[in-house]
């Protein structure tokens, strides 16, 4: 059984909404970059890539540079 939770953010201006939407897209992209790196490493080496090592592979990605430092 899958459960999801929807959160509605109210009271934002159009500019704040676009910034939030853009940051969410960058975070999604960064997650996909990390997942892709882990999968490719597993297929090549047949072992799991640790979080600490994955950071060094993904920090050069443009999405990482565009995210706020706390999110990245």
SULRATA-V488512 format. One line per field, one symbol per residue. psi: psi as a letter, one per 30 degrees, with the letter a starting at -180 (. if undefined). burial: b if it has 9 or more other ideal C-beta (glycine too) atoms within 8 Angstrom, else e. Layout:
# SULRATA-V488512
psi = ???
burial = ???
This chain:
# SULRATA-V488512
psi = kkklkkkkjlgkleeeeeeeeeeeeeeeeeeeeeeeeeeeeeeefhlkkleeeeefefffkeeefflleee.
burial = eeeeeeeeeeeeeeeebeebeebeebbebbeebbeebbeebbeeeeeebeeeebeebbeebebbeebeeeee
